[in-house]
């Protein structure tokens, strides 16, 4: 976790430096195949996915109306069963994205979500996915999940683990419909669906 956190640090660095650290970390983790056997597979996988969520906050732009005021935090939410444990909290603790502090919130029901910017939808919600995505329509919330066929079912970023490597599938239509902009640097390292 210390290695992941070291690469995730953004204090006193611009967006270019943030991306370079993220890219270095991603290449290191992906090229090494992130041997999940070193820890429990789930534990290691969700440590890396927590860093992905942190970096999405760095490389996505939200319209000003997505924040109640200029000092409002950027909220990373988890809907359903939380697979991250403390990893997500540890990853964002003391960090900022676009000069906004990062905050983690957990939700059991979609109706609990008031202000959220990055929403990880747990696999536990897969049976209700269409209902969840429909209820988020028109809101400036980046939806992320590792549920099967998430991007094809209308989600924005699907984290896919294949051969011990985590890859991204991005549904550009869903991103545009939420009035969000994903950095071209992030798009270059992802599989996109128009």
N, C-alpha and C positions, 0 to 999 in steps of 0.2 A: 504494500500500500504506500509505503514511503516513496518508492520510485514513481508510482503513478502520481502522487501528490506533488512531487518535485517538478515533474513535467507539466502539471496542470497549473502551476503558479502563474499569475498574471500581474502581480504588483509591479508598478513602475515600467511597464512594457506596453508598446502599442499593439494594434491589431496584427501587424505583420509578424512581430515577435511571438505573439500568442499563437498564430497559425503555424509558424515554424516549429515551435515547441510541440504543438499538438500533432503536427505531421510527423516529427521525429518520433514521438511517443507511439503514434499509431503504426508507423513503419516498423519500429522495434517490436511492438507487440504482435503485429500481424505477421511479420517475416519470421519471427521466432515460433510462430504457430501457437503462442500462448499455451504452453503445455499445461493443460488444465489438471493434469494428474498431480501436479506439485501441491495443490491445495484441493479442497473439495471442488469439483467442477462448477457447481453453482456459485460458490463463494468467489472464486477467481473470475468467473464470467461476469458477475454483477459488480465486481470492483471495476472492471473495465467499462461496463455499461454506464456506471455512475460517472466516469470521466467523460464518456461520450455525451451524456446529458449536460454536464458542465460546459463542454465545448460547444454544444448547440446554442447555448445562451450567448456565447461569444460571436458566433457566426451567422446569426439570424437577426434581422432588423424588424422591429415591431413599429406600427404607426403610433404617433404620440397619444392617440386616444386609448391605447391599450393600457396606459398607466394613469391612475387617478391624479397624480401630481408629479412634478419633476424629480422629487426625492424618493418616490415610491420604489420599493424593492422589486427585483425581477423574481417571480415565484416559479419554482420548479415543483410540480405536484406529482403525486403518485396516487392513482385511482385503483382501488381494489387491494388484494393481498400485496404487501410490500416485500419484494424479493431482495431489496438492497440492505436491509438491516441498518447498520450505522454507516455503511460505506458512502452513501450519497451525502449524508450530513457532514461527514469528515472531509469529503472532497470539496464541498462548497464553503465550508467554515472560513470566515474572514475574507472571502473572495468577492470580487465585483465583476460585473459585465456592463460595459458602457457607462461606467461610473455609478452603477446602481448596485447596492448590496444584493447578494443572492440569499433567498430564503427557501427552505423546503417545507412543503405542507403535504399532509396525507388526507385522502378522502375515501370514504366508504360508499358514498352515493354521489351521482353526478350533480344533484341539487345542492350539495355542499360547496360547490366551486363558485366562488364569487370573483376573485381576481387570481388568474393563473396565466402563465406565459408559455411554459413548457410542461406538457402533461404526459407522463408515462402511464399508459393504460396497461395494467397487469394482465397476464394470461388468464387470471381468474375471471376476467370480465369478457372473455372471448364470445360467450354465448349472447351477450348483450351489446356487442360491438356496434352494430348498425344503429341501435337505439341511442347509444352514447354519442356516436359521431353525428347523428342527426340533431341531437340536442345541443351540440357545440357549433353547429353550422352558423356562420355569420359572426363568430367570435374570433378574436385574434389570438388563438391558442395553438401552438405547435404541438401536434399530437405525435407521440412516439410509442412504439410497442415492439415486443419481440414475439407477439402472437402470430400464428401462421396466417399468411396471406393478408397481413394488416394493410400494406400499401394498396393491394388490389381491391380491398374492401372499402377504401376511402380514407384510410389513415395517411399521415404525411410522411413519417420516417419509420421504416421497419428495420430493426436490428436483427440480422440473420447470422446465425452461427453455423458455419460449414467447415468441416475439417479443422476444428479448433480455432477458427479465425472468425472474427466479427466483421461483418460487412453491412453497408447501409443500402437500402432501397428507398428512393425518394419519389413520392407521388407529387409531381410539380403542379398538376391541376388543383389538388387539394390545398397545397401551399398558397397558390395564387388566390384561390377562393377565400382564404382567411386573411388576405391582404398582408402577407408576410413576404420578406425577401431573404433568400438564402444566399450567402456569399458564394461566388463562383469558385472560390478555393475549396469550399466544402463539396460543391457539386462535382468537381473534378475527381474526387476520390470515392464517389458513390455511383451506384447504378440508378439511372433515372427513368421514370415513366412519364411521358408527356401528359 
